[in-house]
Amino acid sequence: MARNPGRSSVVAAPETIFFKDPSKAALQNLQKIKSAKRPRKNGDEADKKKLVAKPLKRADYHDMLRYNISESKGKDKSDARRKLAIALGAKPPKQAQKNFKLFLEQQKLDKEEHQKILDEQHTIQAAIQKAKPKTNRNKRKFKPTKRGEPNKLDGQIGRYKRGIQFISSRDLKPHGLKSRGVKR
């Protein structure tokens, strides 16, 4: 600095700038959080119980899954993470692709097995049917009527087949009267 003749000479200290790397700061914060969550190796059982001290009434399904993840190891842990992600709305993983020819062969084998089971059931049912004596309980016991003569037990006109009533012009005529020359 240059000196001014009329002023007192005060020399300012040089300005220092400290650079704080955000990535290092984030790593340090993450390590602090992890160390706070982990129980100490020398700690007693009370420290471990503090992690699980959340009342079960307030714990929801996702908290239970997170606890399961923290307690699991290896493949179980990855499966638990996948299950939590799907529960929170992630898309489930795609199914493994298979060879189409092998798939068709498997389908054919399954169909044959199913057919064998059906055949066995059919033979068992046929044997049961042969063993039972036939009864005529459900059959009606009235005599067949002559054509044109109404059934005396049934007050309907026409015939009834599969839920549909068929009426002919002959059924509409009054019984015993001929159509020619008779007026009403």
C-alpha positions in Angstrom: 0.0 0.0 0.0 1.1 3.4 -0.7 1.5 5.9 2.1 -0.4 9.0 2.3 1.6 11.9 3.9 -1.3 13.5 5.8 -2.9 10.4 7.2 -1.9 7.9 9.8 -0.7 4.7 8.4 -3.0 1.8 9.2 -2.2 -1.3 7.4 -5.2 -3.6 6.8 -4.7 -7.3 7.4 -4.9 -9.4 4.2 -8.2 -10.9 3.5 -8.4 -14.7 3.9 -10.9 -16.9 2.1 -11.7 -20.4 3.3 -13.1 -22.8 0.7 -15.5 -25.4 2.0 -16.1 -28.2 -0.5 -19.8 -29.0 -0.4 -19.2 -32.7 -1.2 -16.9 -33.1 1.8 -19.3 -31.3 4.0 -22.1 -33.5 2.8 -20.0 -36.6 3.5 -19.2 -35.4 7.0 -22.9 -34.7 7.7 -23.8 -38.2 6.4 -21.2 -39.8 8.6 -22.6 -37.9 11.7 -26.1 -39.1 10.9 -24.9 -42.7 10.4 -22.9 -42.7 13.6 -25.9 -41.4 15.5 -28.1 -44.2 14.2 -25.7 -47.0 14.8 -25.4 -48.3 18.3 -21.9 -48.2 19.7 -20.0 -51.5 19.7 -19.2 -51.1 23.3 -22.8 -49.9 24.1 -25.2 -51.9 26.2 -28.7 -53.2 25.3 -30.3 -49.9 26.2 -28.7 -48.2 23.2 -30.1 -50.8 20.9 -33.6 -50.5 22.4 -33.6 -46.8 21.8 -33.6 -47.5 18.0 -36.8 -49.6 18.4 -38.4 -47.4 21.0 -41.0 -46.1 18.6 -44.5 -47.1 19.9 -46.2 -49.7 17.8 -49.4 -47.7 17.7 -47.6 -45.0 15.7 -45.5 -47.3 13.5 -47.0 -47.7 10.1 -46.4 -50.4 7.5 -43.5 -48.5 5.8 -41.7 -48.0 9.2 -42.0 -51.8 9.8 -40.5 -52.4 6.3 -37.7 -49.9 7.0 -36.9 -51.7 10.3 -36.9 -55.0 8.4 -34.4 -53.6 6.0 -32.1 -52.4 8.7 -32.2 -55.8 10.4 -31.8 -57.9 7.2 -28.6 -58.9 5.5 -27.6 -59.9 1.9 -30.4 -61.0 -0.5 -33.1 -60.5 2.2 -32.1 -56.9 2.5 -32.3 -56.2 -1.2 -35.7 -58.0 -1.4 -37.0 -55.9 1.5 -35.8 -52.7 -0.2 -37.5 -53.8 -3.5 -40.7 -54.5 -1.6 -40.7 -51.1 0.1 -40.0 -49.3 -3.2 -43.0 -51.1 -4.8 -45.2 -50.3 -1.8 -44.2 -46.6 -2.2 -45.2 -46.6 -5.8 -42.3 -47.8 -7.9 -42.8 -50.1 -10.8 -42.2 -53.7 -10.1 -39.3 -55.3 -12.0 -40.0 -57.0 -15.3 -40.4 -60.8 -15.4 -37.4 -62.8 -16.7 -37.7 -63.5 -20.4 -38.0 -67.1 -21.4 -37.5 -69.0 -24.6 -40.8 -69.3 -26.4 -40.3 -72.8 -27.6 -39.6 -73.9 -24.0 -42.7 -72.0 -22.9 -44.8 -73.9 -25.5 -43.4 -77.2 -24.4 -44.2 -76.4 -20.7 -47.7 -75.4 -21.7 -48.2 -78.7 -23.6 -47.0 -80.7 -20.6 -49.3 -78.8 -18.2 -52.2 -79.4 -20.6 -51.5 -83.2 -20.7 -51.3 -83.3 -16.9 -54.6 -81.5 -16.7 -56.2 -83.8 -19.2 -55.0 -86.9 -17.2 -56.5 -85.5 -14.0 -59.8 -84.9 -15.8 -59.8 -88.4 -17.3 -59.2 -89.9 -13.8 -62.1 -87.8 -12.4 -64.4 -88.9 -15.2 -63.7 -92.6 -14.7 -64.3 -92.2 -11.0 -67.6 -90.5 -11.6 -68.6 -93.1 -14.2 -67.9 -95.9 -11.6 -70.0 -94.1 -9.0 -72.9 -93.7 -11.5 -72.8 -97.4 -12.3 -72.8 -98.3 -8.6 -75.9 -96.2 -7.9 -79.3 -97.7 -8.7 -81.4 -95.7 -11.1 -84.6 -94.2 -9.6 -87.5 -92.6 -11.3 -88.3 -90.0 -8.6 -88.0 -87.0 -10.8 -89.9 -88.2 -13.8 -93.6 -87.2 -14.2 -96.1 -90.0 -14.1 -98.9 -88.9 -16.3 -100.1 -90.5 -19.5 -99.2 -89.0 -22.8 -102.1 -87.1 -24.3 -103.5 -87.4 -27.8 -102.6 -84.8 -30.2 -105.1 -81.9 -30.1 -106.4 -82.9 -26.6 -105.3 -80.5 -23.9 -103.4 -81.9 -20.9 -105.8 -82.2 -18.1 -103.2 -81.5 -15.4 -101.9 -78.4 -17.1 -104.1 -75.4 -17.6 -101.9 -73.8 -20.2 -102.5 -73.9 -23.9 -99.8 -74.9 -26.4 -96.6 -76.5 -25.5 -93.6 -75.3 -23.5 -90.1 -76.1 -24.6 -86.9 -74.7 -23.0 -88.6 -71.7 -21.5 -90.5 -70.7 -24.6 -94.2 -71.3 -25.0 -95.4 -72.3 -28.5 -99.0 -71.7 -29.4 -100.6 -73.0 -32.6 -103.9 -71.9 -34.1 -105.3 -75.3 -33.2 -104.6 -74.6 -29.5 -106.4 -71.3 -29.6 -109.7 -72.9 -30.8 -112.2 -73.8 -28.1 -112.1 -77.4 -27.2 -114.6 -79.7 -29.0 -115.8 -77.1 -31.5 -114.9 -77.1 -35.1 -113.8 -73.9 -36.8 -116.1 -74.1 -39.8 -119.5 -72.5 -39.5 -119.2 -71.6 -35.8 -119.2 -67.9 -34.8 -118.9 -66.4 -31.4 
